[in-house]
């Protein structure tokens, strides 16, 4: 999968595009999280996890194969926590899934960074 939006960062929330600006990467224990700032100033961390809600469970397998995803956990009916093989593609894959007709929503499993004043 090649990156179509190499410098534009965003995700979909309630069907609306939310712009992000890349800020920092924090590495810890052989893993890293990229932090982006949204338009309200909140830092959101993006790792390799996506929350995926499908209209029908029957469509899950095709997306697992198409995007090379693995199920981490079934959270409820048709709601899954999945991970991507390449963390740099998390936003792109979540955005692509969001546009599918049979996907209710797909977005990174955001990590909110608490800032001290």
Secondary structure by P-SEA (a helix, b strand, c coil): cccccccbbbbbcccbbbbbbbccccccccbbbbbbbcccbbbbbbccbbbbbbccccaaaaaaaaacccccccccccccccccccccaaaaaaaaaaaccccccccccbbbbbbcc
